Amino acid sequence: MAVVNQYKFYGKYIDTAAAFTMFDDAGTLPLISETYIIKSFRVTNKSAVNAPTITIKNAGISILWATALSTGTSVELLSLPLVVEGATLLTATTVGDCSDGVTIGISYLNIKKEVTV
């Protein structure tokens, strides 16, 4: 079994208040043989008026709870790396007016075990 490490970036644009599953834009969650180590989780509130809140959960456990996003600013949400194991959900939930746009940028290391037969 070989292990492949890939450094990647994931971006998400949000313009409605809702819950979103990260890394699932194509409808496929990270495979069981993958682990993500998130180094940076940056959120930008593009609005000059609205200040929505954001909640981040890893496998249903709150990592960040209802943190207000100041108008027209970017904030780094992590001070230490965050591990997301394969086939688990990393979700972001926004509450409040996001119509001017909130962007999420995640820099991470994808550790993927390749199964060879």
N, C-alpha and C positions, 0 to 999 in steps of 0.2 A: 504494500500500500504506500503510495507516494503522497506527500503533503505539498500542496502548492499555496504559496502566500502571494496575495495580490493586494496592492494598495489601490483603493478606489474612492470615488466621490459619488454621493447620492444627493440630488436636489429635488425639492418639492415646492411648488407654488400653491398657496392656499388663498382662496378668495371668498370662502364661506365658513361659517362656524360649524364645525362637525368633527367627528373622530376619523383619523386616517391611520392606516397601517403602513409603516415605513418598509421599504424594500419589497413592496407587493404591487407595484404599478402594473405588472403584467399578469397579475392573478396567481403568481406562484411564490409561495413563501420560501425563505432560505431552506435548502435541503437539510435533512438530518445530519449530513456529513459536513456541514459548514458551520463555522463559528465566526462571528464578527467581533472585532475589538474596535470600538468607536473611540477615536482620539479627540475629535472635535464635533460638537453639535451646536451649530450657530444658527440663531433665529434673527430675522430682520423684519421689523414692522415698518412697512413703507408708507403708512398713513401719517399725515400731519395733524390729524384730528382724533382718530380712534385709538383706543388702548385695550385691545383684547387680552385675554389671559390664555396661557397654554399649560397643559398637563402632559407629562411624559410618563408612560408605563412600559416596563420591561417584563414580559410574561405575566401581566396583570398586577405587578408590584409597582407602586408609585415611586418614580425616581425624582420627579419634580411636580409639585402640586400647585395648580392655579396661580402661576407666576404672571404678573402683569407685564405686558410688553409696552414699554414707553413709546410714545409717538416718535416716528422718524429715527429710530435707533436700531442698532444691532447688539446682540448679547450672546456671549459664549455660555452655554448652559452647563458644561462639564468642567470640573477642575481636575478630575482623574479619569482614566480610561473606563469605559463601560463595556462589559462583555455581554453579547447577545448570542445565545446558543442556538444551534440549528432547530428549525421547525417551531420556534417560539415567536411571539408577536411583540414588536416594538411599536407602540402606538403614540400618536400625538393627538390631543383633543384641544381645539380652540373654542373659546366662548367669547361672545361679543361681536362687534362689527369688524369683519375682516375684508370688507369689500374693496379696500384700496390695496390689499395684498400683504400677505405674510409669506416670507420665504424661509425655508429650512435648508441648511447645507450641512451634510454629514461627511466627514473624512474618516475612513475606516480601513482596517486591515481585514481582508477576507481570508480565513484559513480554511482551505478546502482539501479534504482527504479524497484523493482519487483512488477508487477501487479498481485494481487490476486483477484479471483472472487468467 
